[in-house]
Amino acid sequence: MVAAGDAEQNSVAERLGIRPDMVVQEIGWDEDVDEDVRSAIEELVEGELLDEDADEVVDVVLLWWREDDGDLGDALLDARVPIDENGVIWVLTPKTGQPGHVEPSDIAEAVPAAGLSQTSNASIGPQWSGTRLVPRSKSRR
């Protein structure tokens, strides 16, 4: 029997576009991350999230990012390295009013310099929001 909470957790992973066959890397883990979101993703991919030191090609990077974490542009450039050409980076930031909140304009400013495009936003838990980024199309020059 699936509990209502389990269904909600799976839908969070699915809203992030994560499928069972994907390789997911996590960057910026700290004690404040949403463990329910992490668990839902690990359950869906049937394995653990790769840490930031992994050197495998990945389908999705989860970048937990807070206001005081440094230069987001540099972090996005680093996060691009391991992703597949069709890969996605989710920048996960604390929601408005939460410690470490990042203004959406800060994300929007960092995205183009990293060669990325912002495609959507999602609420991923009570305290975190996600911004979906993809590599800019090579056909647009």
C-alpha positions as CSV (number, residue, x, y, z in Angstrom):
1,M,0.0,0.0,0.0
2,V,1.3,3.5,-0.9
3,A,0.9,6.1,1.7
4,A,-0.2,9.6,0.6
5,G,3.2,11.0,1.6
6,D,4.9,8.5,-0.7
7,A,2.8,9.5,-3.7
8,E,3.6,13.2,-3.0
9,Q,7.3,12.5,-2.8
10,N,7.3,10.6,-6.1
11,S,5.5,13.4,-7.7
12,V,8.2,15.9,-6.6
13,A,10.8,13.7,-8.4
14,E,8.6,13.4,-11.4
15,R,7.9,17.1,-11.5
16,L,11.7,17.6,-11.7
17,G,11.6,15.4,-14.8
18,I,13.5,12.6,-13.2
19,R,12.9,9.1,-14.5
20,P,14.1,5.7,-13.2
21,D,16.9,5.3,-15.7
22,M,18.6,8.7,-15.0
23,V,21.9,9.4,-13.3
24,V,21.5,12.3,-10.8
25,Q,24.4,14.3,-9.2
26,E,23.9,16.4,-6.1
27,I,26.0,19.5,-5.5
28,G,25.8,21.8,-2.4
29,W,24.4,19.3,0.1
30,D,24.2,20.6,3.6
31,E,22.1,19.8,6.7
32,D,19.3,22.2,5.5
33,V,18.4,20.3,2.3
34,D,15.0,18.7,1.9
35,E,15.7,15.0,2.7
36,D,12.2,14.0,1.5
37,V,13.0,15.3,-1.9
38,R,16.4,13.5,-1.9
39,S,14.7,10.3,-0.8
40,A,12.0,10.5,-3.4
41,I,14.6,11.0,-6.2
42,E,16.8,8.1,-4.8
43,E,13.7,5.9,-4.7
44,L,12.7,6.7,-8.3
45,V,16.2,6.2,-9.7
46,E,16.7,3.1,-7.5
47,G,20.1,4.3,-6.3
48,E,22.0,7.0,-4.5
49,L,22.6,10.5,-5.8
50,L,26.2,11.0,-7.0
51,D,28.2,13.5,-4.9
52,E,29.9,16.6,-6.3
53,D,33.2,14.7,-6.7
54,A,31.8,12.1,-9.1
55,D,33.2,12.3,-12.6
56,E,30.5,10.4,-14.5
57,V,28.3,11.9,-17.2
58,V,24.9,12.7,-15.6
59,D,21.4,13.4,-16.8
60,V,20.5,15.8,-14.0
61,V,22.4,18.0,-11.6
62,L,20.7,19.1,-8.4
63,L,22.5,22.3,-7.3
64,W,21.4,23.3,-3.7
65,W,22.2,27.0,-3.6
66,R,22.0,29.6,-0.9
67,E,22.6,33.3,-0.9
68,D,26.1,33.1,0.8
69,D,27.4,30.1,-1.2
70,G,29.6,32.2,-3.4
71,D,29.4,33.0,-7.2
72,L,26.5,31.2,-8.8
73,G,27.9,31.8,-12.3
74,D,31.0,29.8,-11.4
75,A,29.0,27.1,-9.8
76,L,26.8,26.8,-12.9
77,L,29.9,26.5,-15.1
78,D,31.2,23.7,-12.9
79,A,27.7,22.0,-12.8
80,R,27.6,22.0,-16.6
81,V,30.8,19.9,-17.0
82,P,29.3,16.5,-16.1
83,I,25.9,16.8,-17.8
84,D,24.9,15.0,-20.9
85,E,24.2,17.2,-23.9
86,N,20.4,16.8,-23.1
87,G,21.0,17.2,-19.4
88,V,19.3,19.5,-16.9
89,I,20.5,21.5,-14.0
90,W,18.0,22.3,-11.2
91,V,19.1,25.2,-9.0
92,L,17.4,24.5,-5.7
93,T,17.1,27.6,-3.5
94,P,15.4,28.5,-0.2
95,K,12.0,30.0,-0.7
96,T,11.3,33.7,0.1
97,G,11.5,34.2,3.9
98,Q,13.8,31.2,4.4
99,P,17.4,31.7,5.5
100,G,19.7,31.8,2.5
101,H,16.9,32.9,0.0
102,V,18.3,33.8,-3.4
103,E,16.5,36.4,-5.5
104,P,15.2,35.1,-8.8
105,S,17.1,38.0,-10.5
106,D,20.4,36.7,-9.2
107,I,19.7,33.4,-10.9
108,A,18.5,35.1,-14.1
109,E,21.8,37.1,-14.2
110,A,24.0,34.1,-13.8
111,V,22.3,31.8,-16.3
112,P,23.3,33.4,-19.7
113,A,27.1,33.6,-18.9
114,A,27.1,29.9,-18.2
115,G,25.6,29.1,-21.6
116,L,22.3,28.0,-20.1
117,S,18.6,28.9,-20.6
118,Q,16.0,29.0,-17.8
119,T,12.9,27.0,-18.7
120,S,10.7,26.7,-15.7
121,N,10.3,26.9,-11.9
122,A,8.8,24.5,-9.4
123,S,8.0,24.3,-5.8
124,I,9.9,21.2,-4.5
125,G,9.0,21.3,-0.9
126,P,7.9,23.5,1.9
127,Q,11.2,25.4,2.1
128,W,12.8,25.0,-1.4
129,S,12.1,26.2,-4.9
130,G,13.7,24.9,-8.1
131,T,14.7,26.6,-11.3
132,R,15.3,24.4,-14.3
133,L,18.2,25.2,-16.6
134,V,19.2,23.6,-19.9
135,P,22.2,24.2,-22.2
136,R,21.4,26.7,-24.8
137,S,20.6,25.2,-28.2
138,K,23.6,24.9,-30.4
139,S,21.5,25.9,-33.3
140,R,20.9,29.4,-31.9
141,R,24.1,31.4,-32.6
